[in-house]
Amino acid sequence: MALSTNEIKARSDKKRGVKAQAYKLPITVVNEIKQLAEQHGIPQNQLIIQAVELFKKSKG
C-alpha cells in the first residue's frame, strides 16, 4: 500500500528529529523575526534556535 503525503512527511520529520510547532505571536514580533532572518541570511527557524540558545546561556 502506498503511503500518503502526510505519512511520508511524518516519517521524514521523525527521522530528522524535527516537529512542527505553531505559536500565536504579536504581528510586530513575527515581522521582527522575518526581518532579522533576512538581514542575516538565515532561515527563521534558525534565528529562533539561536535565540533560544543565547537565552539558555544568559540564564545559566
N, C-alpha and C positions, 0 to 999 in steps of 0.2 A: 504494500500500500504506500502510495506517495505521501510525503509529509506536506502539510500546509505551510504557507509562508510564515505564519506565526510560530509554528513548531520549529521551523528552521532557524528563525531569529532567536527563539528561546534557547535552543541548543547552542547556538553561536555565542550568545551572551554568557551562558553558563560556562562554556569552555574558556572564554576570555576573562571571566571573573568580574563581569560588569552587570549593573542593574539600572534600568531607567528609573528616575525619580523626578517627581514634579513638586514644585513649591509655588505658593502664591506670594509674590513679592511686589512691593510698590513699583510702579512703572519707572520711576526715577532710578531705582536700583537696577532694574533689568536693562535700562538704557546705559547705565554706567558700566555694567558687565560687558555689554556688547561693544561699547566704545573702547574700553581698556583692552579687550581682547584684540580688537582690530589694530589699535595703536602698537601693540607688542607682537602682532603677527602670530598669535596663538589661538587655539580653539577656546570657546567659552568654558567648556568643562575643564580644560587645563588651567585656566585662570582661577576657577573655583577650587580646584585641587591645591594649587599653590597658596591660595588664601587660607585654606584650612590648615595646611602645613605650617604656614607662618603664624597662625593663631595658636596652634599647639606649642610651637617653640616659645612664643611670647608668654604663655601661661605655665610653662614648665611641665 
